[in-house]
């Protein structure tokens, strides 16, 4: 499926497509990018947890928006965790310490090159790859199993991929098996 434009208006249909494809393929793990927890809600309303699907929510790292600030309210963290969602807040795979070098001295380094390359297929594709590897490295999804990774362009969700993620140290072994949906047009 290709959405006519990116953005949060695609969140519900993206989650519907992601959950339906996960069920069709027998996939038991869905990784979702969400800074506030709002993007995960439609997936939960659709019964992902009741279908025994492991839902992992990957947030921006603390300090992303401003020093020391966590974009997900404590109440949202507690509510999602109480419902069975696993939460991951950590350094972004492609940003790590290389971003400090870029910010201080300029230039572009391997993580940035990989990010920009993946963005040629859309911001959501880049984020879907990134969060899948982060969740794998954190031990929140199993190695060697297909997963559905859901991300977006800015806010909400507009991209869903079936991935076989590899650990960061073997990133180029990550395989995109299917594009479930993504925006056709870019902002």
C-alpha positions in Angstrom: 0.0 0.0 0.0 1.2 3.4 -0.8 -0.2 6.5 1.0 -0.6 9.6 -1.1 1.2 11.7 1.4 3.2 11.1 4.6 2.0 11.9 8.1 -0.1 11.1 11.1 -3.4 10.7 9.1 -2.0 7.3 8.0 -1.5 6.0 11.6 -4.7 4.0 12.0 -4.6 2.4 8.5 -0.8 1.7 8.9 -1.4 -0.1 12.2 -4.3 -2.1 10.6 -2.1 -3.2 7.8 0.8 -4.0 10.1 -1.2 -6.0 12.5 -3.1 -7.9 9.7 0.2 -8.8 7.9 1.8 -9.9 11.2 -1.1 -12.2 11.8 -1.0 -13.5 8.2 2.7 -14.4 8.5 2.5 -15.6 12.1 4.9 -12.8 13.3 4.9 -12.3 17.0 6.8 -9.0 17.4 5.8 -5.5 16.3 8.3 -2.6 17.0 6.8 0.9 16.9 8.5 4.3 17.0 6.6 6.6 19.3 7.9 9.5 21.4 4.8 10.1 23.4 3.1 6.7 23.3 0.2 8.0 21.2 1.2 6.1 18.1 1.1 2.8 19.9 -2.5 3.2 21.1 -4.3 2.3 17.8 -2.3 -1.0 17.7 -3.4 -1.8 21.3 -7.0 -0.9 20.6 -6.9 -3.4 17.6 -6.0 -6.2 20.0 -2.3 -6.7 19.3 -1.6 -7.7 22.9 -4.6 -10.0 23.1 -3.3 -11.7 19.9 -0.1 -12.5 21.9 2.0 -10.1 19.9 5.0 -8.6 21.7 4.7 -4.8 21.2 7.9 -2.8 21.6 7.7 1.0 21.7 11.0 2.8 20.9 11.2 6.4 21.9 13.5 9.3 21.3 16.5 9.2 23.7 16.3 11.4 26.7 17.8 14.8 25.8 16.6 14.6 22.1 14.4 17.6 22.3 16.3 19.5 25.0 19.0 18.5 27.6 17.6 16.1 30.2 14.0 16.1 28.8 12.1 12.9 28.2 9.4 13.4 25.5 7.3 10.6 27.0 5.4 11.6 30.1 5.9 9.3 33.1 2.2 8.6 33.2 2.3 7.3 29.6 5.3 5.1 30.3 3.6 3.6 33.3 0.3 3.1 31.5 1.9 1.4 28.5 4.1 -0.8 30.7 1.1 -1.8 32.8 -0.7 -2.9 29.6 2.3 -5.1 28.6 4.1 -2.8 26.1 7.9 -3.0 26.3 9.5 0.4 26.2 13.0 1.3 24.9 14.6 4.7 25.4 18.2 4.8 24.4 20.7 6.3 22.1 19.7 6.2 18.5 21.5 3.6 16.3 22.5 6.0 13.6 23.1 9.1 15.8 25.3 7.7 18.6 28.5 9.6 19.3 29.0 10.4 15.6 26.4 13.1 15.9 28.5 14.8 18.6 31.4 14.8 16.1 29.3 16.1 13.3 27.8 18.9 15.5 31.2 19.9 16.8 33.4 19.6 13.7 31.0 19.1 10.8 31.2 16.5 8.1 29.3 13.3 7.7 30.1 9.9 9.2 29.0 6.3 8.5 25.8 6.5 10.6 24.7 9.7 8.9 25.5 8.2 5.4 23.4 5.1 6.2 20.6 7.4 7.5 20.6 9.5 4.4 20.7 6.5 2.2 17.7 4.9 3.8 15.8 8.2 3.7 15.8 8.0 -0.1 13.0 5.5 0.5 11.4 7.8 3.1 11.9 8.9 6.7 9.7 6.1 8.0 11.9 3.4 6.2 15.0 4.8 7.9 13.4 4.8 11.3 11.8 1.4 10.9 15.3 -0.1 10.2 16.8 1.9 13.1 14.3 0.9 15.8 14.3 -2.8 14.8 18.0 -3.0 15.3 17.8 -1.1 18.5 15.1 -3.4 19.9 17.2 -6.4 18.9 20.3 -5.1 20.5 18.3 -4.4 23.7 17.1 -8.0 23.8 13.4 -7.0 23.4 12.9 -9.1 20.3 14.5 -12.4 19.4 17.4 -12.8 17.0 16.6 -14.7 13.8 12.9 -14.0 13.7 10.9 -11.8 11.3 9.3 -8.7 12.9 7.0 -5.9 11.7 8.6 -2.5 12.2 6.3 0.6 12.2 7.5 4.2 11.9 6.6 7.5 10.4 7.4 10.8 8.9 7.4 13.3 11.8 4.4 12.4 14.0 2.3 9.3 13.8 2.9 6.2 11.6 2.9 5.9 7.8 5.4 3.1 7.2 5.4 -0.6 8.0 8.1 -3.1 7.0 8.6 -6.8 7.5 12.2 -7.1 8.6 14.7 -9.7 9.7 16.9 -7.4 11.8 20.6 -8.0 12.6 22.5 -6.6 15.5 24.1 -3.2 15.1 27.6 -4.8 14.7 26.2 -6.7 11.7 23.7 -4.1 10.5 24.2 -4.9 6.8 22.8 -8.4 7.4 19.4 -6.8 8.1 16.9 -7.8 5.4 13.8 -6.0 4.4 11.4 -8.8 3.4 8.4 -6.7 2.6 7.1 -3.2 2.5 3.6 -3.4 3.9 3.0 0.3 3.4 4.7 3.7 3.0 4.0 7.1 1.7 4.5 7.5 -2.1 5.0 11.2 -1.8 7.4 13.1 0.4 6.9 16.4 2.1 
